[in-house]
Amino acid sequence: MTKRAEIREKFMNAVVSLGKDTVTTDEIKAICAKQDIAHPYWFTNDDANRIKRGLYRVPGSVAMAKPAVTIEMNAQVVPMTKPVEKSEHKIQNVQTDLDNTNLVPTVYKNYVSFGNFDDVFSIVQSMRFFPVFISGHSGNGKTMSIEQACAKAKRKFVCVSMTPETDESDLLGNYVLIDGNMEWRDGPVTTAARQGAVLCIDEIDYGAQNLSSLQRVLEGKPFMLKKKGELITPAPGFTVFATANTKGKGSDDGRYMFTNVLNEAFLERFRTTMEQEFPPVKTERKIIQKELTSVGRADDDFAEKLVTWADVIRKTFIDGGCDEVISTRRLVHIVETYGIFGDKLKAITLCLNRFDDDTKGSFLDLYTKVDAGATAEQILAPVVEPEVEATPAEGEDIPF
Protein backbone atom coordinates (compact mmCIF):
# COMPACT_ATOMS: atom_id res chain seq x y z
CA MET A 1 0.00 0.00 0.00
CA THR A 2 1.34 3.41 -0.98
CA LYS A 3 1.85 6.24 1.50
CA ARG A 4 -1.04 8.18 -0.07
CA ALA A 5 -3.37 5.18 0.20
CA GLU A 6 -2.41 4.71 3.85
CA ILE A 7 -3.23 8.35 4.63
CA ARG A 8 -6.58 8.12 2.87
CA GLU A 9 -7.48 4.91 4.69
CA LYS A 10 -6.42 6.47 7.99
CA PHE A 11 -8.66 9.49 7.32
CA MET A 12 -11.69 7.43 6.23
CA ASN A 13 -11.43 5.15 9.25
CA ALA A 14 -11.46 8.21 11.50
CA VAL A 15 -14.50 9.62 9.69
CA VAL A 16 -16.45 6.37 9.88
CA SER A 17 -15.56 6.01 13.57
CA LEU A 18 -17.62 9.15 14.25
CA GLY A 19 -20.70 6.98 13.69
CA LYS A 20 -22.48 9.71 11.72
CA ASP A 21 -23.99 9.96 8.25
CA THR A 22 -22.38 13.38 7.68
CA VAL A 23 -19.20 15.17 8.62
CA THR A 24 -18.55 18.92 8.85
CA THR A 25 -15.52 20.97 7.82
CA ASP A 26 -14.67 21.59 11.48
CA GLU A 27 -14.79 17.86 12.21
CA ILE A 28 -12.54 17.19 9.20
CA LYS A 29 -10.05 19.77 10.47
CA ALA A 30 -10.11 18.18 13.93
CA ILE A 31 -9.43 14.74 12.45
CA CYS A 32 -6.54 16.08 10.36
CA ALA A 33 -5.03 17.77 13.40
CA LYS A 34 -5.37 14.66 15.55
CA GLN A 35 -4.03 12.30 12.87
CA ASP A 36 -1.36 14.83 11.77
CA ILE A 37 -2.36 14.66 8.12
CA ALA A 38 -3.01 17.30 5.44
CA HIS A 39 -6.50 18.54 4.53
CA PRO A 40 -8.20 15.84 2.36
CA TYR A 41 -9.05 17.91 -0.73
CA TRP A 42 -9.57 14.64 -2.61
CA PHE A 43 -12.55 14.08 -0.29
CA THR A 44 -14.00 17.59 0.03
CA ASN A 45 -13.72 18.39 -3.70
CA ASP A 46 -15.58 15.23 -4.69
CA ASP A 47 -19.17 16.20 -5.67
CA ALA A 48 -20.34 12.75 -4.60
CA ASN A 49 -19.42 13.59 -1.01
CA ARG A 50 -20.44 17.23 -0.81
CA ILE A 51 -23.97 18.05 0.42
CA LYS A 52 -23.48 21.80 0.75
CA ARG A 53 -20.77 24.15 1.86
CA GLY A 54 -19.13 22.80 4.99
CA LEU A 55 -21.17 19.52 5.09
CA TYR A 56 -20.21 16.17 3.52
CA ARG A 57 -21.65 12.65 3.28
CA VAL A 58 -19.81 9.78 4.92
CA PRO A 59 -19.25 7.00 2.33
CA GLY A 60 -21.05 3.78 3.23
CA SER A 61 -23.55 5.53 5.52
CA VAL A 62 -27.30 5.68 5.16
CA ALA A 63 -26.93 9.14 3.63
CA MET A 64 -25.05 7.59 0.70
CA ALA A 65 -27.59 4.89 0.10
CA LYS A 66 -29.82 5.21 -2.95
CA PRO A 67 -33.47 4.16 -2.87
CA ALA A 68 -34.27 0.94 -4.61
CA VAL A 69 -35.90 1.22 -8.02
CA THR A 70 -38.94 -0.95 -8.70
CA ILE A 71 -39.66 -1.64 -12.36
CA GLU A 72 -43.13 -2.67 -13.50
CA MET A 73 -42.94 -5.19 -16.30
CA ASN A 74 -45.93 -3.64 -18.05
CA ALA A 75 -44.81 -0.07 -17.57
CA GLN A 76 -44.52 2.05 -20.69
CA VAL A 77 -40.92 2.47 -21.77
CA VAL A 78 -39.94 6.10 -22.40
CA PRO A 79 -36.65 7.46 -23.68
CA MET A 80 -34.26 8.18 -20.83
CA THR A 81 -33.38 11.85 -20.39
CA LYS A 82 -31.07 13.41 -17.90
CA PRO A 83 -33.27 15.35 -15.46
CA VAL A 84 -32.35 18.92 -14.73
CA GLU A 85 -31.98 19.09 -10.99
CA LYS A 86 -31.28 21.98 -8.71
CA SER A 87 -27.64 21.36 -7.97
CA GLU A 88 -26.58 21.35 -4.37
CA HIS A 89 -22.99 21.62 -5.54
CA LYS A 90 -23.29 24.86 -7.50
CA ILE A 91 -20.26 27.03 -6.83
CA GLN A 92 -21.18 29.89 -4.56
CA ASN A 93 -20.21 33.53 -5.05
CA VAL A 94 -17.75 34.89 -2.53
CA GLN A 95 -18.96 38.17 -1.09
CA THR A 96 -16.42 40.99 -1.22
CA ASP A 97 -16.35 44.53 0.17
CA LEU A 98 -17.96 45.70 -3.08
CA ASP A 99 -21.01 43.62 -2.15
CA ASN A 100 -21.20 44.78 1.46
CA THR A 101 -20.08 48.42 1.30
CA ASN A 102 -22.13 51.51 0.53
CA LEU A 103 -20.76 52.32 -2.92
CA VAL A 104 -22.14 55.87 -3.04
CA PRO A 105 -19.04 58.09 -2.62
CA THR A 106 -18.81 60.84 -0.02
CA VAL A 107 -19.08 64.44 -1.16
CA TYR A 108 -15.65 66.11 -0.95
CA LYS A 109 -16.23 69.50 0.65
CA ASN A 110 -13.28 71.15 -1.13
CA TYR A 111 -14.32 70.01 -4.60
CA VAL A 112 -14.90 72.78 -7.15
CA SER A 113 -16.53 71.68 -10.38
CA PHE A 114 -15.13 72.75 -13.74
CA GLY A 115 -14.58 71.52 -17.28
CA ASN A 116 -16.73 68.53 -18.22
CA PHE A 117 -18.32 68.10 -14.79
CA ASP A 118 -21.82 69.23 -15.79
CA ASP A 119 -21.84 66.84 -18.76
CA VAL A 120 -20.53 63.97 -16.63
CA PHE A 121 -23.19 64.69 -14.02
CA SER A 122 -25.94 64.70 -16.68
CA ILE A 123 -24.82 61.25 -17.89
CA VAL A 124 -24.60 59.86 -14.35
CA GLN A 125 -27.98 61.28 -13.39
CA SER A 126 -29.69 60.01 -16.56
CA MET A 127 -29.31 56.36 -15.43
CA ARG A 128 -28.68 55.50 -19.08
CA PHE A 129 -25.90 53.33 -20.47
CA PHE A 130 -23.57 55.83 -22.11
CA PRO A 131 -19.84 54.87 -22.04
CA VAL A 132 -17.45 57.84 -22.15
CA PHE A 133 -13.68 58.10 -22.64
CA ILE A 134 -12.02 61.02 -20.78
CA SER A 135 -8.43 61.97 -21.65
CA GLY A 136 -6.12 64.59 -20.22
CA HIS A 137 -2.90 65.25 -18.32
CA SER A 138 -2.26 63.52 -15.02
CA GLY A 139 -3.56 65.31 -11.95
CA ASN A 140 -6.24 67.45 -13.58
CA GLY A 141 -9.27 65.89 -11.91
CA LYS A 142 -10.59 63.34 -14.44
CA THR A 143 -11.41 60.55 -11.99
CA MET A 144 -12.51 62.91 -9.22
CA SER A 145 -15.05 64.57 -11.52
CA ILE A 146 -16.74 61.20 -12.08
CA GLU A 147 -16.60 60.29 -8.39
CA GLN A 148 -18.04 63.63 -7.28
CA ALA A 149 -20.74 63.49 -9.96
CA CYS A 150 -21.80 60.15 -8.47
CA ALA A 151 -21.66 61.64 -4.96
CA LYS A 152 -23.90 64.52 -6.04
CA ALA A 153 -26.34 62.19 -7.83
CA LYS A 154 -26.15 59.61 -5.00
CA ARG A 155 -25.14 56.90 -7.47
CA LYS A 156 -23.04 53.82 -6.74
CA PHE A 157 -19.46 54.19 -7.96
CA VAL A 158 -16.93 51.41 -8.62
CA CYS A 159 -13.40 52.34 -9.72
CA VAL A 160 -10.69 49.94 -10.90
CA SER A 161 -7.18 51.02 -11.89
CA MET A 162 -5.56 49.30 -14.84
CA THR A 163 -1.97 48.07 -14.89
CA PRO A 164 0.00 46.23 -17.60
CA GLU A 165 -0.67 43.02 -15.65
CA THR A 166 -4.44 43.47 -15.26
CA ASP A 167 -6.20 40.58 -17.00
CA GLU A 168 -9.73 39.39 -17.71
CA SER A 169 -10.00 37.58 -14.38
CA ASP A 170 -9.09 40.73 -12.46
CA LEU A 171 -11.88 42.61 -14.24
CA LEU A 172 -14.70 40.07 -14.60
CA GLY A 173 -13.99 37.58 -11.81
CA ASN A 174 -12.24 34.31 -11.07
CA TYR A 175 -12.26 31.19 -8.93
CA VAL A 176 -10.68 31.27 -5.48
CA LEU A 177 -9.91 28.44 -3.08
CA ILE A 178 -11.61 28.88 0.30
CA ASP A 179 -11.56 26.16 2.97
CA GLY A 180 -10.73 23.60 0.33
CA ASN A 181 -13.62 24.62 -1.90
CA MET A 182 -13.52 26.41 -5.23
CA GLU A 183 -15.79 29.45 -5.15
CA TRP A 184 -16.42 32.29 -7.57
CA ARG A 185 -15.48 35.90 -6.81
CA ASP A 186 -16.95 38.64 -9.00
CA GLY A 187 -14.56 41.23 -10.38
CA PRO A 188 -15.29 44.97 -10.17
CA VAL A 189 -16.79 45.10 -13.68
CA THR A 190 -19.25 42.29 -12.91
CA THR A 191 -20.10 43.75 -9.50
CA ALA A 192 -20.85 47.16 -11.03
CA ALA A 193 -23.02 45.54 -13.72
CA ARG A 194 -24.99 43.49 -11.18
CA GLN A 195 -25.61 46.55 -8.97
CA GLY A 196 -26.34 49.05 -11.74
CA ALA A 197 -23.38 51.16 -10.63
CA VAL A 198 -21.20 53.67 -12.46
CA LEU A 199 -17.96 51.92 -13.38
CA CYS A 200 -14.76 53.95 -13.78
CA ILE A 201 -11.83 52.19 -15.47
CA ASP A 202 -8.93 54.41 -14.44
CA GLU A 203 -5.79 54.66 -16.60
CA ILE A 204 -7.35 52.41 -19.23
CA ASP A 205 -4.47 52.97 -21.64
CA TYR A 206 -2.24 50.94 -19.30
CA GLY A 207 -4.31 47.86 -20.17
CA ALA A 208 -2.96 45.24 -22.54
CA GLN A 209 -4.65 43.30 -25.34
CA ASN A 210 -7.03 41.57 -22.90
CA LEU A 211 -9.20 44.71 -22.97
CA SER A 212 -11.11 43.01 -25.77
CA SER A 213 -12.88 41.06 -23.01
CA LEU A 214 -14.71 44.33 -22.22
CA GLN A 215 -16.07 44.96 -25.70
CA ARG A 216 -19.38 43.26 -24.94
CA VAL A 217 -19.55 45.16 -21.64
CA LEU A 218 -19.08 48.44 -23.50
CA GLU A 219 -22.10 47.63 -25.66
CA GLY A 220 -24.33 47.51 -22.60
CA LYS A 221 -25.52 44.01 -23.50
CA PRO A 222 -25.49 40.78 -21.46
CA PHE A 223 -21.96 39.41 -21.24
CA MET A 224 -20.70 35.93 -20.45
CA LEU A 225 -18.51 34.88 -17.55
CA LYS A 226 -16.80 32.20 -19.62
CA LYS A 227 -15.13 30.41 -16.73
CA LYS A 228 -18.40 30.14 -14.82
CA GLY A 229 -20.87 29.81 -17.67
CA GLU A 230 -23.08 32.60 -16.31
CA LEU A 231 -24.68 35.31 -18.43
CA ILE A 232 -24.66 38.69 -16.70
CA THR A 233 -27.41 41.13 -17.65
CA PRO A 234 -26.41 44.63 -16.46
CA ALA A 235 -28.90 46.20 -14.05
CA PRO A 236 -30.53 49.53 -14.98
CA GLY A 237 -28.20 52.47 -14.38
CA PHE A 238 -25.01 50.64 -15.24
CA THR A 239 -22.59 52.68 -17.34
CA VAL A 240 -18.86 52.99 -17.93
CA PHE A 241 -16.35 55.83 -17.84
CA ALA A 242 -12.71 55.34 -18.82
CA THR A 243 -9.93 57.79 -17.98
CA ALA A 244 -6.52 58.01 -19.64
CA ASN A 245 -3.58 60.36 -20.12
CA THR A 246 -3.63 59.61 -23.86
CA LYS A 247 -6.38 58.98 -26.40
CA GLY A 248 -5.35 55.35 -26.76
CA LYS A 249 -2.55 56.13 -29.19
CA GLY A 250 0.38 55.65 -26.83
CA SER A 251 2.83 58.26 -25.53
CA ASP A 252 5.37 59.31 -28.17
CA ASP A 253 7.17 61.77 -25.90
CA GLY A 254 7.68 59.18 -23.16
CA ARG A 255 5.89 61.22 -20.49
CA TYR A 256 3.41 58.40 -19.85
CA MET A 257 5.44 55.22 -19.87
CA PHE A 258 3.75 51.84 -20.45
CA THR A 259 0.65 53.34 -22.05
CA ASN A 260 -0.61 51.24 -24.93
CA VAL A 261 -2.02 51.84 -28.37
CA LEU A 262 -5.61 50.65 -27.90
CA ASN A 263 -7.54 48.69 -30.49
CA GLU A 264 -9.67 50.89 -32.73
CA ALA A 265 -12.65 48.54 -32.42
CA PHE A 266 -12.40 48.88 -28.64
CA LEU A 267 -12.24 52.69 -28.74
CA GLU A 268 -15.24 52.79 -31.09
CA ARG A 269 -17.44 51.38 -28.29
CA PHE A 270 -17.27 54.68 -26.39
CA ARG A 271 -20.07 57.06 -27.32
CA THR A 272 -18.04 60.22 -26.81
CA THR A 273 -14.55 61.35 -25.85
CA MET A 274 -14.09 64.27 -23.47
CA GLU A 275 -10.87 66.25 -23.26
CA GLN A 276 -10.13 67.37 -19.72
CA GLU A 277 -8.00 70.49 -19.34
CA PHE A 278 -6.52 71.99 -16.18
CA PRO A 279 -9.00 74.27 -14.39
CA PRO A 280 -9.08 77.97 -15.30
CA VAL A 281 -6.99 80.26 -13.08
CA LYS A 282 -10.01 81.60 -11.22
CA THR A 283 -11.33 78.09 -10.50
CA GLU A 284 -7.93 76.74 -9.49
CA ARG A 285 -7.41 79.67 -7.15
CA LYS A 286 -10.66 78.77 -5.41
CA ILE A 287 -9.57 75.13 -5.13
CA ILE A 288 -6.24 76.08 -3.54
CA GLN A 289 -7.89 78.57 -1.19
CA LYS A 290 -10.19 75.83 0.07
CA GLU A 291 -7.31 73.41 0.51
CA LEU A 292 -5.27 76.00 2.43
CA THR A 293 -8.22 76.62 4.74
CA SER A 294 -8.68 72.89 5.31
CA VAL A 295 -5.06 72.55 6.55
CA GLY A 296 -5.48 75.52 8.84
CA ARG A 297 -3.33 77.95 6.83
CA ALA A 298 -5.73 80.20 4.93
CA ASP A 299 -3.66 82.52 2.77
CA ASP A 300 -5.21 84.06 -0.35
CA ASP A 301 -1.92 85.66 -1.38
CA PHE A 302 -0.10 82.31 -1.34
CA ALA A 303 -2.95 80.73 -3.29
CA GLU A 304 -2.71 83.48 -5.91
CA LYS A 305 1.05 83.03 -6.28
CA LEU A 306 0.88 79.24 -6.54
CA VAL A 307 -1.79 79.38 -9.24
CA THR A 308 0.04 82.09 -11.20
CA TRP A 309 3.26 80.07 -11.00
CA ALA A 310 1.54 76.90 -12.26
CA ASP A 311 -0.21 78.82 -15.04
CA VAL A 312 3.07 80.25 -16.35
CA ILE A 313 4.69 76.80 -16.34
CA ARG A 314 1.77 75.24 -18.24
CA LYS A 315 1.80 77.96 -20.90
CA THR A 316 5.57 77.54 -21.23
CA PHE A 317 5.05 73.77 -21.61
CA ILE A 318 2.50 74.29 -24.39
CA ASP A 319 4.96 76.57 -26.20
CA GLY A 320 7.69 73.93 -25.90
CA GLY A 321 9.72 75.88 -23.36
CA CYS A 322 9.80 73.09 -20.74
CA ASP A 323 9.13 69.36 -20.53
CA GLU A 324 7.11 69.22 -17.29
CA VAL A 325 4.00 70.82 -15.84
CA ILE A 326 2.68 71.57 -12.37
CA SER A 327 -0.68 69.84 -12.06
CA THR A 328 -3.57 70.79 -9.81
CA ARG A 329 -2.80 67.68 -7.80
CA ARG A 330 0.80 68.88 -7.34
CA LEU A 331 -0.46 72.23 -6.03
CA VAL A 332 -2.67 70.41 -3.52
CA HIS A 333 0.37 68.36 -2.44
CA ILE A 334 2.29 71.60 -1.86
CA VAL A 335 -0.56 72.91 0.29
CA GLU A 336 -0.69 69.68 2.32
CA THR A 337 3.09 69.80 2.81
CA TYR A 338 2.87 73.43 3.85
CA GLY A 339 0.17 72.45 6.33
CA ILE A 340 2.64 70.12 8.03
CA PHE A 341 5.87 72.14 7.97
CA GLY A 342 4.57 75.71 7.87
CA ASP A 343 7.33 76.74 5.46
CA LYS A 344 6.21 77.74 1.95
CA LEU A 345 9.54 77.44 0.16
CA LYS A 346 10.31 74.13 1.86
CA ALA A 347 6.91 72.78 0.84
CA ILE A 348 7.46 73.80 -2.79
CA THR A 349 11.01 72.41 -2.81
CA LEU A 350 9.99 69.04 -1.36
CA CYS A 351 7.20 68.70 -3.92
CA LEU A 352 9.57 69.57 -6.78
CA ASN A 353 12.14 66.94 -5.81
CA ARG A 354 10.49 64.44 -8.16
CA PHE A 355 11.80 66.44 -11.14
CA ASP A 356 15.37 66.47 -12.44
CA ASP A 357 17.75 69.10 -11.06
CA ASP A 358 17.51 71.44 -14.06
CA THR A 359 13.71 71.44 -14.07
CA LYS A 360 13.56 71.80 -10.30
CA GLY A 361 15.99 74.73 -10.38
CA SER A 362 14.16 76.59 -13.14
CA PHE A 363 10.78 76.06 -11.45
CA LEU A 364 12.12 77.37 -8.13
CA ASP A 365 13.69 80.37 -9.86
CA LEU A 366 10.36 81.10 -11.54
CA TYR A 367 8.53 80.95 -8.21
CA THR A 368 10.90 83.48 -6.66
CA LYS A 369 9.96 85.89 -9.46
CA VAL A 370 6.25 85.30 -8.83
CA ASP A 371 6.80 85.66 -5.09
CA ALA A 372 8.54 89.00 -5.72
CA GLY A 373 5.40 90.29 -7.40
CA ALA A 374 5.88 89.51 -11.08
CA THR A 375 2.66 88.78 -12.97
CA ALA A 376 2.13 86.04 -15.50
CA GLU A 377 2.00 88.62 -18.29
CA GLN A 378 5.32 90.14 -17.24
CA ILE A 379 7.06 86.77 -17.03
CA LEU A 380 5.68 85.55 -20.35
CA ALA A 381 6.26 88.82 -22.20
CA PRO A 382 8.76 88.33 -25.04
CA VAL A 383 12.17 89.84 -24.51
CA VAL A 384 12.69 92.70 -26.95
CA GLU A 385 16.32 93.25 -27.88
CA PRO A 386 17.26 96.97 -28.06
CA GLU A 387 17.96 98.27 -31.54
CA VAL A 388 21.61 98.98 -32.18
CA GLU A 389 22.23 101.95 -34.46
CA ALA A 390 24.57 101.21 -37.29
CA THR A 391 27.90 103.05 -37.13
CA PRO A 392 28.56 104.80 -40.46
CA ALA A 393 31.64 103.73 -42.32
CA GLU A 394 34.56 106.07 -42.59
CA GLY A 395 33.88 108.76 -45.16
CA GLU A 396 30.17 107.95 -45.21
CA ASP A 397 27.71 110.74 -44.62
CA ILE A 398 25.66 110.51 -41.45
CA PRO A 399 21.96 110.55 -42.40
CA PHE A 400 19.70 113.11 -40.71
Buried (B, 14 or more C-beta within 10 A) or exposed (E): EEEEEEBBEBBBEBBBEBEEBBBEBEBBEBBBEEEEBEBBEEBBEBEEBBBEBBBBBBBEBEEEEEEEEEEEEEEEEEEEEEEEEEEEBEBEBBEBEBBEEEBBBEEEEBBBBBBBBEBBBEBBBEBBBBBBBBBBBEBBBBBBBBBBBBBBBEBBBBBBBBEEEBBBBBBBBBBEEEEBBEBBBBBBBBBBBBBBBBBBBBBBBBBBEBBEBBBBBBEBEEBEBEEBEBEBEBEEBBBBBBBBBBBBBEBEEEBBEEBBEBBEEBBEBBBEBBEBEBBEBEBBBBBBBBBBBBBEBEBEEBBBBBBBBBBBBBBBBEEEEBEBBBBBBBBBBBBBBBBEEEEBEEBBBBBBEEBEEEBBEBBEEBBEBBBEEBEBEEBBEEEEEEEEEEEEEEEEEEEE
